[in-house]
């Protein structure tokens, strides 16, 4: 039996980099993986890689900087055994106006 067989995992920021690698590893270990990603096309590519390896999952669009988006995303999951909160939000100052903007 694989380590995460029968488990449901959600990975934020799973569209690339460490998030994608984590999602793929969890799937390889038997988890059904929810790919939580702000970029639909990046999330779709991660899901394709998961499915090409014979595993299952889904893509859920989420902006982790927006509370309502996070609530909506997690309301779509009927079960959650593993959460990897990989996505990040960086706050940077706008030098001209002193306003703060967020970037992913």
N, C-alpha and C positions, 0 to 999 in steps of 0.2 A: 504494500500500500504506500502511495506517495504521501509525503509529509502534510500537504494541504488538501488532500482528496476530500471532497464533500464540503469544502469550505468556500465561502464567498469573500473575496477580497476587493477592496476599492482602493485605487491609487490615484491621487490627485496629481496633475501635471504629468500624466502618463503618455503624452504625445511625443516626447523626445527625451534624450539624455538618460539621467538616472531613473526618472519616472518610468520611461519605456522599458529600460533594462529590468527594473523591479517587477513591472507588470508581466513581462515575459518569463521571468524566473518563477514568479508565483504560479503562473499558468503551467509551466513545465513541472512544477511540484504538485499539480492536480487541482489548483484553485480555479473556480469560475471568477473571472476578473472583470470588474466594472472599471472601465477606462474613463476617468473623470478629467476632462480637458476643455480648456477655453477655445482651442482651435479644432473645429470639427474635422478638417482634413487630416490633421496630425493624429487625432484620436482614431479616426477611421483606419489609418495606416497601422497603428499599433494593434487594433483589433484584427486586421487582416493578418498580421504576423502571428498573432495568438491562434487564429483559426487555421492558418496554414500549417501550424505545428500540431494540429489535431485537438486543440483545446477550445474552450468556449468562454464567451464574455459578452460585454455590451459596451457601448459608448454613451456617456451622459455628459451633455454640455454643462459646464459650470464655470463661473467667474468667482474664484475664492475670495476676491476682494469685496464681494457683494453678499451680505448675509442672506437676503431673499433667494439668491441664486443657489447658495449652498443648501439652504433648507429645501428648496425644490428638488435639487439633485438627489439628496439623501432620502427624500420622501418616495422616490422611485424604487428604492431598494427594499425588498421584502425581508432581507436577511443580511447581516453583516458580521463576519467573524474576524476579519483582518482589515485594518485601516492603515494606509501609508499616506501620511500628509506630506507629500513631496513638493507640491506647488508652492511657489513663494511670491510675495508681493514686495517690491522695493519702492520705497518712497524717495523721491528726489525733488530737490528744490528747483524751481524755475528761476534762473538767475536774473531775468529781466523783471519779473513781477513779484517774486517772493512767494508765489503760490506753490502748493504741493501737488504733484501729479504722481500717478502710480504707473508702473511699467512691469511687465512680466518677463 
